[in-house]
Amino acid sequence: MPAASLSLSDALGHALADKRIDILRQIGACGSISQAARAVGVSYKAAWQAVDTLTNLAGTPLVARAVGGAGGGGAQLTEAGHQLLAAADAMAQARGAVLSRWQTTPHAGSALARLAVRTSMRNQLPCVVERLTVQGQLVWVHLRLGLGDEAAAATEAKAPAALASRITLESAELLGLQPGLAVQALCKATAVRVERRGGVALAPTATPSLAAPAGSHRLFAKATRVVRGEAGDEVSAELAGGLQMVGFAAPGSGLRAGSSVVLVVEDNAVVLALADA
């Protein structure tokens, strides 16, 4: 059976985002999944998850596994694995050169890092991790929206705009999540429910109360654009500090530009991404 071609672009999407490439590098150095996990600071299970994810993205095996042994068996990189690491090193050097050139320009460095994340999700919000709540194999990552220094100062006395993301323990380890870490919260527009603020909830299954169900978070905003549709009204809205979000209200919502709205987002719909600045 001919070997599949190596997809560098897909696999290297993780080179700067989390610990997966580091795990692959350690496997090449020590020849052991368990030792690689210890070196990077993640669990054995998370290390295997990293290998499996990278293999799926690369489209070809990156690690040759040896069954058995006290440490769970040995492992070595395939030729594709070595190629991926060489490409990751070259990419890091090139990216470092570009960022060093623009880092001193106001806002350019952080903007470039955020733009490096390519996704179909229309809602991409800068956030800071406030705390982590671990329950078994799940982790609730509590986030504070990064509204910018001026907006943060203006709203400091009020309840800060907040989200949460529910992820697995292994994913939290691989991302190296900890309080104070800057992340991006990603969410599909179809996962954001838009309701009229101060009135009856617009979603067909919602109750008149604006209280969000367990696992959900409410963000107060003002509608800036409404596109009517039979399946639902698409609402673009602006949060405090200028952050933009898109969601959907029920068909015939009656919302218009300037309407005060509430955006309801469930924690299992929020995906986290890191951008290396």
Summary of the structure (lengths in Angstrom):
residues: 277
radius of gyration: 21.7
end to end distance: 41.6
largest distance: 65.6
contacts: 857
relative contact order: 0.14
helix: 35%
strand: 30%
